[in-house]
Amino acid sequence: QVQLVESGGGLVQPGGSLRLSCVASGSIFSIVTMGWYRQVPWKQRELVAKITSGGSTNYAGSVKGRFTISRDNATNTVYLQMNSLKPEDSAVYYCNAVLASMQLTTTRSYWGQGTQVTVSS
């Protein structure tokens, strides 16, 4: 009963910027972590960045210094600001949210449908 809706993907030239957004809606009581993952053909899905409800962040080494993740707890929204984009950043980007139950005894992971990011001259 939880839906993640992504937006902001598209085509950009090397060195350019994009901002991805993801809004979680539905039966939400507590979001533990929100993050972004990406996947290219013949490769496993990899973590790009994640952020906890308290604001702690974690980034893949390949994007440190170029990407910034942030969230708005009031609207259950997570953002990914991507600067200095490189062709190797091209991938389908997926939003992820880990939610705690109302009783705070279990967690469950949810995924968005993905949004395409293409970096090409």
C-alpha positions in Angstrom: 0.0 0.0 0.0 3.0 2.3 -0.5 3.9 3.9 -3.8 7.2 5.6 -4.8 7.0 8.1 -7.7 10.2 9.3 -9.4 10.8 12.2 -11.6 13.7 14.3 -13.0 15.5 11.9 -15.3 16.4 12.7 -18.8 19.2 13.4 -21.3 22.1 15.6 -20.3 25.6 16.5 -21.7 28.8 15.5 -19.9 29.5 18.0 -17.1 25.8 18.9 -16.8 23.4 18.5 -13.9 20.1 16.8 -13.1 18.0 16.6 -10.0 15.9 13.5 -9.3 12.9 13.5 -6.9 11.0 10.6 -5.3 7.8 11.0 -3.3 6.5 8.2 -1.1 2.8 7.9 -0.5 0.3 5.6 1.0 0.3 3.8 4.4 3.4 5.4 5.9 4.1 5.6 9.6 7.9 5.7 9.7 10.6 5.8 7.0 13.9 4.5 8.2 16.0 5.0 5.1 15.5 6.4 1.6 18.0 6.1 -1.2 18.9 5.9 -4.8 20.2 2.9 -6.7 21.2 2.5 -10.4 21.5 -0.3 -12.9 22.9 -0.8 -16.4 22.5 -3.8 -18.7 24.4 -6.9 -17.5 25.3 -5.3 -14.2 23.9 -5.7 -10.7 21.9 -2.9 -9.2 24.3 -0.7 -7.1 23.8 1.8 -4.3 24.3 5.4 -5.3 23.3 7.2 -2.1 21.1 6.7 0.9 19.9 8.9 3.8 18.3 8.0 7.2 15.5 9.9 8.8 18.1 11.5 11.1 20.0 12.8 8.2 23.0 10.4 8.1 24.2 9.8 4.5 26.2 7.2 2.6 27.5 7.5 -1.0 29.1 5.3 -3.5 32.8 6.2 -4.0 32.3 6.9 -7.6 29.8 9.8 -6.9 31.3 11.3 -3.8 31.8 15.0 -4.3 29.5 15.2 -7.3 26.1 13.9 -6.0 24.1 15.1 -3.0 21.2 13.3 -1.4 18.6 15.1 0.8 15.2 14.5 2.1 12.1 16.3 3.3 10.5 14.3 6.1 7.4 16.4 6.1 6.5 15.3 2.5 8.3 11.9 2.4 10.4 13.1 -0.4 14.0 12.3 -1.3 16.2 14.2 -3.8 19.4 13.4 -5.6 21.3 16.4 -7.0 23.7 15.2 -9.6 26.5 17.5 -10.8 29.5 17.1 -13.1 27.8 14.1 -14.8 29.8 11.6 -16.7 28.8 9.1 -19.4 29.4 6.3 -16.9 26.6 7.7 -14.8 24.1 6.7 -17.4 21.7 4.1 -16.0 18.2 3.5 -14.8 17.9 5.1 -11.4 15.6 3.5 -8.8 14.2 5.1 -5.6 14.1 2.9 -2.5 12.4 3.4 0.8 12.7 1.2 3.9 9.6 1.6 6.2 9.0 0.6 9.7 5.7 -0.9 10.8 3.3 1.0 12.9 4.3 -1.2 15.8 8.0 -0.5 15.0 8.7 -4.3 15.1 9.4 -4.9 11.4 10.7 -3.2 8.3 9.9 -3.5 4.6 11.6 -2.3 1.5 9.8 -0.6 -1.4 11.0 0.4 -4.9 10.0 2.9 -7.6 9.6 2.0 -11.2 12.9 3.6 -12.2 13.8 6.7 -14.3 16.3 6.8 -17.1 19.4 9.0 -16.9 21.5 9.4 -20.0 24.7 11.4 -20.2 25.9 11.8 -23.7 27.4 14.5 -26.0 
